[in-house]
Amino acid sequence: MPELPEVEVTRLSFADRIQGALVLGVRLGKPLRWPLSCAPERLVGKRVAGVRRRGKYLLIDLNEGLLLVHLGMSGSLRFEPTLGAAQTHDHFDLITNQGTLRLHDPRRFGAVVFSESEQGQMAQKLLSSLGVEPLEGHFDADHFYQAIHTKKASIKQILLSGQVVVGVGNIYASEALFLAGIRPTVRGLSLSKPRVAKLHACIVQVLRRALEVGGSSLKDFSNAKGESGYFQLETFVYDRESEPCRVCQTPIKMIRQGQRSTFYCPQCQKR
């Protein structure tokens, strides 16, 4: 599933190229997770003012309203001056005078939703409960500690929820917990302030490194230029079940938490 680094890498790969573009048409494929929420022809004639990110959502600001784009479990965007005919898994085209933005999503858990503003009902439903951005100044170690200590869940589940900090999905939560020496099953409220401070630093470190190498391309993720990421080639624990730990050589273990695979080193992450 595309996580914060993949979404940010995608944004950076097309934001400057689509800015100022005039919408000439919209093509819809099979239904996605949520409907567009407006007639496609209503977008024609609008201009793209810019592209932002909030958590795992891309916000395409228009001169009137905005589009909220979520890549779901298997989605990716392409933006090119010309693209061929839409194929089976191409479910949305935003056709502009500067190129076509296309959402490719085999599993159709992604979505493109129009909202009159960021205060609109659908936008608020999707964005209002999100936690702080981990790569911005609002991600403060003290506040992170206080927020974690209001939760009874395991630290891995707290990170995945997106309510305390956004965008730290399965890959990057596993990696940050390894670097911090914290077992994923430990309850958040049992962690001391120094350990939470270390986890805070490791989250930032992991996400910044993932951005540097273009995110993770575990299956078929690519940015809006069609370029793959390489973070998956240097993970310490994620997707390395039974392989030796890169630090201590102990075999990596895999467990299930909330229907998601969790990877950890039983030696480096004792508690």
C-alpha positions as CSV (number, residue, x, y, z in Angstrom):
1,M,0.0,0.0,0.0
2,P,1.4,3.4,-0.9
3,E,2.4,5.2,2.3
4,L,3.5,8.7,3.1
5,P,6.8,8.6,1.2
6,E,5.2,7.1,-1.9
7,V,2.5,9.7,-1.9
8,E,4.9,12.6,-1.4
9,V,7.2,11.2,-4.1
10,T,4.2,11.0,-6.4
11,R,3.3,14.6,-5.5
12,L,6.8,15.9,-6.2
13,S,6.9,14.1,-9.6
14,F,3.9,16.0,-11.1
15,A,2.9,19.0,-9.0
16,D,5.1,21.5,-10.8
17,R,4.1,20.1,-14.2
18,I,0.3,20.3,-13.7
19,Q,0.2,23.6,-11.9
20,G,-1.8,26.2,-13.9
21,A,-3.2,23.5,-16.2
22,L,-6.7,24.0,-17.7
23,V,-9.0,21.0,-17.3
24,L,-10.3,20.0,-20.7
25,G,-12.1,16.7,-19.8
26,V,-12.6,13.9,-17.3
27,R,-12.9,10.2,-18.0
28,L,-14.2,7.8,-15.4
29,G,-13.6,4.0,-15.4
30,K,-15.1,1.5,-13.0
31,P,-16.4,2.7,-9.6
32,L,-13.7,3.4,-7.0
33,R,-13.9,3.4,-3.2
34,W,-15.9,6.6,-3.2
35,P,-17.7,8.4,-6.0
36,L,-16.3,11.6,-7.6
37,S,-19.2,13.5,-5.9
38,C,-19.9,15.7,-8.8
39,A,-20.7,15.4,-12.5
40,P,-17.4,15.0,-14.4
41,E,-18.2,17.9,-16.8
42,R,-18.4,20.2,-13.8
43,L,-14.6,20.1,-13.6
44,V,-14.1,21.2,-17.2
45,G,-12.8,24.7,-17.4
46,K,-11.3,24.8,-13.9
47,R,-7.6,25.4,-13.4
48,V,-5.1,23.5,-11.2
49,A,-3.7,25.9,-8.6
50,G,-1.4,23.4,-7.0
51,V,-0.9,20.0,-5.4
52,R,-0.6,19.5,-1.6
53,R,-0.4,16.4,0.6
54,R,-2.2,15.6,3.9
55,G,-1.3,12.2,5.2
56,K,-1.8,9.8,2.4
57,Y,-4.2,12.1,0.5
58,L,-3.1,14.3,-2.4
59,L,-5.0,17.5,-2.5
60,I,-5.3,19.0,-6.0
61,D,-6.3,22.6,-5.5
62,L,-8.5,24.0,-8.3
63,N,-9.4,27.7,-8.7
64,E,-12.8,26.5,-7.5
65,G,-12.8,23.5,-5.1
66,L,-10.3,20.7,-4.8
67,L,-9.8,17.0,-5.7
68,L,-8.8,14.6,-2.9
69,V,-6.9,11.6,-4.3
70,H,-6.2,8.5,-2.4
71,L,-4.1,5.7,-3.9
72,G,-5.7,2.9,-1.8
73,M,-3.9,-0.4,-1.7
74,S,-2.5,-0.6,-5.2
75,G,-3.0,2.8,-6.9
76,S,-0.5,4.9,-8.7
77,L,-0.7,8.1,-10.8
78,R,0.9,9.0,-14.1
79,F,1.1,12.4,-15.6
80,E,2.3,12.8,-19.2
81,P,1.7,15.1,-22.1
82,T,0.1,12.1,-23.9
83,L,-1.0,8.7,-22.6
84,G,-2.3,5.8,-24.6
85,A,-5.9,4.5,-24.4
86,A,-7.1,3.6,-20.9
87,Q,-6.6,0.0,-20.0
88,T,-8.6,-2.3,-17.6
89,H,-7.3,-0.9,-14.4
90,D,-7.2,2.8,-15.4
91,H,-10.2,4.3,-13.6
92,F,-9.8,8.1,-13.7
93,D,-8.3,10.5,-16.2
94,L,-8.0,14.3,-15.6
95,I,-7.3,15.6,-19.1
96,T,-5.7,19.1,-19.2
97,N,-3.9,21.3,-21.7
98,Q,-0.6,20.3,-20.1
99,G,-1.1,16.6,-20.0
100,T,-3.3,13.8,-18.6
101,L,-3.3,12.7,-15.0
102,R,-4.3,9.0,-14.8
103,L,-5.1,6.9,-11.7
104,H,-4.2,3.2,-12.2
105,D,-5.7,1.0,-9.5
106,P,-6.0,-2.8,-9.9
107,R,-7.8,-3.3,-6.6
108,R,-10.0,-0.1,-6.7
109,F,-9.6,0.9,-3.1
110,G,-8.3,4.3,-4.2
111,A,-10.5,7.3,-4.9
112,V,-10.8,10.7,-6.5
113,V,-13.3,12.9,-4.7
114,F,-14.3,16.5,-5.5
115,S,-15.1,18.9,-2.6
116,E,-16.2,22.5,-2.8
117,S,-13.5,23.4,-0.2
118,E,-11.4,21.8,2.4
119,Q,-14.2,22.5,4.9
120,G,-16.7,20.6,2.8
121,Q,-18.5,17.6,4.3
122,M,-16.5,14.9,2.4
123,A,-13.2,16.6,2.8
124,Q,-13.8,17.0,6.6
125,K,-14.8,13.3,6.8
126,L,-11.6,12.2,5.2
127,L,-9.1,14.7,6.8
128,S,-10.4,15.9,10.1
129,S,-9.3,12.9,12.3
130,L,-5.7,12.8,10.9
131,G,-2.8,13.2,13.3
132,V,0.2,15.5,12.8
133,E,2.5,15.4,9.8
134,P,5.8,13.6,10.8
135,L,8.1,15.7,8.6
136,E,6.8,19.1,9.7
137,G,7.6,21.2,12.8
138,H,4.3,20.3,14.5
139,F,5.7,16.7,15.1
140,D,7.0,17.4,18.6
141,A,8.5,14.6,20.7
142,D,6.8,15.8,23.9
143,H,3.4,16.0,22.3
144,F,4.0,12.6,20.7
145,Y,4.7,11.1,24.1
146,Q,1.6,12.6,25.6
147,A,-0.6,11.4,22.7
148,I,0.8,7.8,22.9
149,H,0.1,7.7,26.6
150,T,-3.6,8.2,26.0
151,K,-3.8,4.9,24.0
152,K,-4.1,1.4,25.4
153,A,-3.2,-0.3,22.0
154,S,0.2,-1.7,21.0
155,I,2.6,0.9,19.7
156,K,2.5,-0.6,16.2
157,Q,-1.3,-0.2,16.0
158,I,-1.1,3.3,17.4
159,L,1.3,4.3,14.6
160,L,-0.8,2.6,11.9
161,S,-4.1,4.3,13.1
162,G,-3.0,7.7,11.8
163,Q,-4.7,9.5,14.7
164,V,-1.4,10.4,16.5
165,V,0.9,10.8,13.5
166,V,-0.1,10.4,9.9
167,G,1.5,8.4,7.1
168,V,3.6,5.9,9.2
169,G,2.2,2.8,7.5
170,N,3.2,-0.9,7.9
171,I,6.7,-0.7,6.2
172,Y,7.9,2.4,8.0
173,A,6.4,1.6,11.3
174,S,8.2,-1.8,11.3
175,E,11.5,-0.1,10.4
176,A,11.2,2.8,12.9
177,L,10.4,0.4,15.7
178,F,13.4,-1.7,14.9
179,L,15.7,1.2,14.9
180,A,14.2,2.4,18.2
181,G,14.7,-1.1,19.7
182,I,11.0,-1.4,20.6
183,R,8.9,-4.5,20.1
184,P,5.8,-3.8,18.1
185,T,3.5,-5.5,20.6
186,V,4.4,-3.2,23.5
187,R,1.6,-1.1,24.7
188,G,2.1,2.6,23.9
189,L,1.3,3.8,27.4
190,S,4.0,1.6,28.9
191,L,6.8,3.3,27.0
192,S,9.1,5.8,28.9
193,K,9.6,9.3,27.7
194,P,13.2,8.6,26.5
195,R,12.1,5.6,24.5
196,V,9.3,7.6,22.8
197,A,11.8,10.3,22.0
198,K,14.0,7.8,20.3
199,L,11.1,6.4,18.4
200,H,10.1,9.9,17.3
201,A,13.6,10.5,15.9
202,C,13.6,7.1,14.2
203,I,10.3,7.8,12.5
204,V,11.7,11.0,11.0
205,Q,14.9,9.3,10.0
206,V,13.1,6.4,8.2
207,L,10.6,8.6,6.4
208,R,13.3,11.0,5.2
209,R,15.5,8.1,4.0
210,A,12.5,6.6,2.1
211,L,11.9,10.0,0.4
212,E,15.6,10.1,-0.6
213,V,15.3,6.8,-2.5
214,G,11.9,7.3,-4.0
215,G,9.8,5.3,-1.6
216,S,9.2,1.5,-1.7
217,S,8.1,-0.4,-4.8
218,L,7.1,-3.7,-3.3
219,K,4.9,-4.7,-6.3
220,D,4.2,-2.2,-9.0
221,F,4.3,1.3,-7.3
222,S,5.9,4.0,-9.4
223,N,5.7,7.8,-9.3
224,A,3.9,10.0,-11.8
225,K,6.9,9.7,-14.1
226,G,6.8,5.9,-14.0
227,E,9.9,5.7,-11.8
228,S,10.3,3.0,-9.0
229,G,11.5,3.5,-5.5
230,Y,14.3,1.5,-3.8
231,F,13.7,1.7,0.0
232,Q,12.6,-2.0,0.0
233,L,16.2,-3.0,-0.8
234,E,17.6,-1.7,2.5
235,T,14.9,-2.6,5.1
236,F,16.1,-4.1,8.3
237,V,13.1,-6.2,9.2
238,Y,10.1,-5.6,6.8
239,D,9.4,-8.6,4.6
240,R,12.5,-10.4,5.8
241,E,10.9,-13.2,7.8
242,S,13.4,-15.9,8.8
243,E,16.3,-14.0,7.3
244,P,19.2,-13.0,9.6
245,C,19.0,-9.6,11.3
246,R,21.4,-7.2,9.7
247,V,22.6,-6.2,13.2
248,C,22.7,-9.4,15.3
249,Q,22.1,-12.3,12.9
250,T,19.0,-13.5,14.8
251,P,16.2,-14.7,12.4
252,I,13.6,-12.1,11.8
253,K,10.1,-13.0,13.0
254,M,6.7,-12.2,11.5
255,I,3.4,-12.0,13.5
256,R,0.0,-10.7,12.6
257,Q,-1.4,-7.5,14.2
258,G,-4.8,-6.3,13.2
259,Q,-4.6,-8.4,10.0
260,R,-1.3,-6.8,9.0
261,S,2.1,-8.5,8.9
262,T,4.5,-7.2,11.5
263,F,8.3,-8.0,11.3
264,Y,10.7,-7.6,14.1
265,C,14.0,-8.9,15.6
266,P,13.4,-10.8,18.9
267,Q,17.0,-9.9,20.0
268,C,17.2,-6.3,19.0
269,Q,13.6,-5.6,20.0
270,K,13.4,-7.4,23.3
271,R,10.6,-5.2,24.8
